[in-house]
């Protein structure tokens, strides 16, 4: 919130770069929290599951098949290539 001088504190003025944090430590995020953050980071893209083509959505999902329980909801985040 604003201080009595009506200035915005630094922690609100500069929001953290969510995608950088997800790339650095994907295992630190809950699956649905990560989806919400990605959707908010790309407001120009269609909402998740709403686009007519997968290329119009901010992300594609995949899985690493295994019979073991995963240690975290997210194993990795791979950015798309710039030419797509």
VEXFI-664709 format. One record per residue (C-alpha): y, x, z; residue in one letter. Coordinates in steps of 0.25 Angstrom, whole numbers, always signed. Each point is the difference from the previous one (the first is absolute). Example, Ala and Ser with C-alpha at 12.3 -4.5 7.8 and 13.67 -1.06 7.14 Angstrom:
<v -18 u +49 w +31 res a> $
<v +14 u +6 w -2 res s> $
***
This chain:
<v +0 u +0 w +0 res x> $
<v +14 u +4 w -1 res x> $
<v +7 u +7 w +11 res x> $
<v +13 u -5 w +6 res x> $
<v +8 u +8 w -10 res x> $
<v -8 u -8 w -11 res x> $
<v -7 u +12 w -6 res x> $
<v -14 u +0 w -4 res x> $
<v -9 u +10 w +7 res x> $
<v -7 u +11 w -9 res x> $
<v -14 u -6 w +3 res x> $
<v +4 u -13 w -7 res x> $
<v +9 u +7 w -11 res x> $
<v -11 u +8 w -6 res x> $
<v -13 u -7 w +0 res x> $
<v -12 u +10 w -1 res x> $
<v -7 u +2 w -13 res x> $
<v -12 u -8 w +1 res x> $
<v -7 u +5 w -12 res x> $
<v +1 u +14 w +4 res x> $
<v -5 u -3 w +14 res x> $
<v -12 u -7 w -7 res x> $
<v -3 u +11 w -9 res x> $
<v +1 u +10 w +12 res x> $
<v -9 u -8 w +10 res x> $
<v -6 u -12 w -6 res x> $
<v -11 u +0 w +11 res x> $
<v +12 u -3 w +10 res x> $
<v +3 u -14 w -6 res x> $
<v -7 u -13 w +2 res x> $
<v -5 u -6 w -14 res x> $
<v +9 u -12 w +1 res x> $
<v +12 u +7 w +5 res x> $
<v -1 u +10 w -11 res x> $
<v +0 u -11 w -10 res x> $
<v +12 u -7 w +6 res x> $
<v +7 u +13 w +0 res x> $
<v -3 u +3 w -15 res x> $
<v +4 u -14 w -4 res x> $
<v +13 u +2 w +7 res x> $
<v +3 u +14 w -6 res x> $
<v -2 u -6 w -14 res x> $
<v +9 u -13 w +0 res x> $
<v +1 u +1 w -15 res x> $
<v -15 u -1 w -2 res x> $
<v -8 u -13 w +1 res x> $
<v -5 u -4 w +13 res x> $
<v -15 u +5 w +3 res x> $
<v -10 u -9 w -8 res x> $
<v +11 u -8 w -7 res x> $
<v +2 u +8 w -13 res x> $
<v -6 u -3 w -13 res x> $
<v -4 u +14 w -3 res x> $
<v -5 u +11 w +10 res x> $
<v +11 u +9 w -5 res x> $
<v +11 u -9 w +5 res x> $
<v -5 u +1 w +14 res x> $
<v +5 u +12 w +9 res x> $
<v -15 u +4 w +3 res x> $
<v -14 u +0 w -4 res x> $
<v -11 u -1 w +10 res x> $
<v -13 u +7 w +1 res x> $
<v -11 u +4 w +9 res x> $
<v -9 u +12 w +4 res x> $
<v -14 u -6 w +1 res x> $
<v -8 u +4 w +12 res x> $
<v -10 u -6 w +10 res x> $
<v +7 u +7 w +11 res x> $
<v +12 u -7 w +8 res x> $
<v +13 u +6 w -5 res x> $
<v +8 u +8 w +11 res x> $
<v +13 u -7 w -5 res x> $
<v +4 u -12 w -8 res x> $
<v +7 u +9 w -11 res x> $
<v -7 u +13 w -5 res x> $
<v +10 u +4 w -10 res x> $
<v +12 u -4 w -9 res x> $
<v +1 u +6 w -14 res x> $
<v +13 u -2 w -7 res x> $
<v +0 u -5 w -14 res x> $
<v +3 u +9 w -12 res x> $
<v +14 u -1 w -5 res x> $
<v -4 u -3 w -14 res x> $
<v -6 u -13 w +3 res x> $
***
